[in-house]
Amino acid sequence: MKRIGATDLAVDLGFLKLRNPVLAASGTFGYGLEFKPFVDLDKLGGIIVKGLYFNPRPGNPPPRLAESPSGLINSIGLQGIGVRAFCEKVLPQLQGLQTPVIVNVCGETDEEYAAVIDFLNKNRRIAAYELNISCPNVKEEGRCPALSPEHTFSLVKLAKQSSRRPLIVKLSPNVTDIVSVARAAEEAGADAISLINTLLAMAVDIETRRPRLANTFGGLSGPAVKPIALRMAYQVASRIRIPVIGMGGIMTGQDALEFLIVGARAVEVGTANFVDPGASLRIVKEIQDYCRDKSISRVEDIIGTLMTE
Ligand SMILES: Cc1cc2nc3c(=O)[nH]c(=O)nc-3n(C[C@H](O)[C@H](O)[C@H](O)COP(=O)(O)O)c2cc1C
């Protein structure tokens, strides 16, 4: 029998059931293993690992992090170990875990995205792919496939053909019409949309009059971006049929609830992990407390309940 006052935190993405709506965002949670000492990984809704290209990559030269009021600008440049080392060294260590592991897939070219997926398809431990078509490429002033509905369509179609797993497509906020890009991804066969990746940004050291990042540009994340992320999650969730996973500046359960209320079916927690490695689980608890206080028995009952009239 269910305890009186206990909230059912599970959410259904259609292709994947999560024990709660809180996932760790790619690039802010390592490959999951790094957070084992701080977080009971099995209590998370899911883990999205650092973006993977086919081969290992050193990332960009330092300095590659700059703090700004309420935000973080990074130009890590998708440093990573590549798919082979990930499957051979990391995945076996995640074997006993109940929590779904989602791989953030990257590529310099459309063919590389397909090759990464093709390689990972062989590994049964992976629950889904998050196609990172939105990482601002600092060498190209933030250009990425997600800036164009046409490129989004062709790339998602190719990735979907290659994929034996559900495909979550991660969008960029650096566009004027986010709905048209989300629709292109949906039409090409995406199973879900996640948004937002970082906003193209820069910072200047006035003593040296040089950019504070070696690559001049970086991506802004953290509380500063939340109102923009929330607006985009609302626009997209109310215009497409596939599920939306919202993120951008979520630091508390209250922030996460805003995303659920505007229609996101789940959320990802990113920069907050750097401030507090236990942030994701604290956020789960804060959502639970809110539901208990409001006598809400299922967290799914909150999703898409924004009242605009
Ligand atoms: C240091 C850092 C590294 C990131 N690496 C990735 C990545 O590998 N792939 C990806 O899709 N997003 C990456 N992101 C973007 C986050 O997953 C997230 O979309 C963004 O930071 C907004 O959420 P937040 O404000 O909660 O951090 C990275 C963000 C940061 C701060």
The ligand as an SDF file (V2000), in Angstrom:
LIG
                    3D

 31 33  0  0  0  0  0  0  0  0999 V2000
   31.6250   22.9670  -18.5020 C   0  0  0  0  0  0  0  0  0  0  0  0
   30.4500   22.5830  -19.3510 C   0  0  0  0  0  0  0  0  0  0  0  0
   30.5810   21.5390  -20.2800 C   0  0  0  0  0  0  0  0  0  0  0  0
   29.5070   21.1910  -21.0930 C   0  0  0  0  0  0  0  0  0  0  0  0
   29.6450   20.1420  -21.9720 N   0  0  0  0  0  0  0  0  0  0  0  0
   28.5740   19.7530  -22.7300 C   0  0  0  0  0  0  0  0  0  0  0  0
   28.6620   18.6140  -23.5890 C   0  0  0  0  0  0  0  0  0  0  0  0
   29.6710   17.8940  -23.6300 O   0  0  0  0  0  0  0  0  0  0  0  0
   27.5770   18.3250  -24.3590 N   0  0  0  0  0  0  0  0  0  0  0  0
   26.4120   19.0570  -24.2940 C   0  0  0  0  0  0  0  0  0  0  0  0
   25.4510   18.7480  -25.0070 O   0  0  0  0  0  0  0  0  0  0  0  0
   26.2960   20.1040  -23.4580 N   0  0  0  0  0  0  0  0  0  0  0  0
   27.3380   20.4680  -22.6810 C   0  0  0  0  0  0  0  0  0  0  0  0
   27.1950   21.5230  -21.8140 N   0  0  0  0  0  0  0  0  0  0  0  0
   25.9130   22.2380  -21.7350 C   0  0  0  0  0  0  0  0  0  0  0  0
   25.0530   21.7240  -20.5690 C   0  0  0  0  0  0  0  0  0  0  0  0
   24.7640   20.3550  -20.7000 O   0  0  0  0  0  0  0  0  0  0  0  0
   23.7280   22.5330  -20.4870 C   0  0  0  0  0  0  0  0  0  0  0  0
   23.0390   22.3880  -21.7130 O   0  0  0  0  0  0  0  0  0  0  0  0
   23.9540   24.0080  -20.2370 C   0  0  0  0  0  0  0  0  0  0  0  0
   25.0670   24.2360  -19.3940 O   0  0  0  0  0  0  0  0  0  0  0  0
   22.7300   24.7070  -19.6340 C   0  0  0  0  0  0  0  0  0  0  0  0
   22.3540   24.1430  -18.4120 O   0  0  0  0  0  0  0  0  0  0  0  0
   22.8780   24.7150  -16.9640 P   0  0  0  0  0  0  0  0  0  0  0  0
   22.6160   26.1980  -16.9840 O   0  0  0  0  0  0  0  0  0  0  0  0
   22.0720   23.9610  -15.9520 O   0  0  0  0  0  0  0  0  0  0  0  0
   24.3250   24.4150  -16.9120 O   0  0  0  0  0  0  0  0  0  0  0  0
   28.2620   21.8960  -20.9870 C   0  0  0  0  0  0  0  0  0  0  0  0
   28.1450   22.9290  -20.0430 C   0  0  0  0  0  0  0  0  0  0  0  0
   29.2070   23.2840  -19.2180 C   0  0  0  0  0  0  0  0  0  0  0  0
   29.0120   24.3800  -18.2180 C   0  0  0  0  0  0  0  0  0  0  0  0
  1  2  1  0
  2  3  1  0
  2 30  2  0
  3  4  2  0
  4  5  1  0
  4 28  1  0
  5  6  2  0
  6  7  1  0
  6 13  1  0
  7  8  2  0
  7  9  1  0
  9 10  1  0
 10 11  2  0
 10 12  1  0
 12 13  2  0
 13 14  1  0
 14 15  1  0
 14 28  1  0
 15 16  1  0
 16 17  1  0
 16 18  1  0
 18 19  1  0
 18 20  1  0
 20 21  1  0
 20 22  1  0
 22 23  1  0
 23 24  1  0
 24 25  2  0
 24 26  1  0
 24 27  1  0
 28 29  2  0
 29 30  1  0
 30 31  1  0
M  END
$$$$
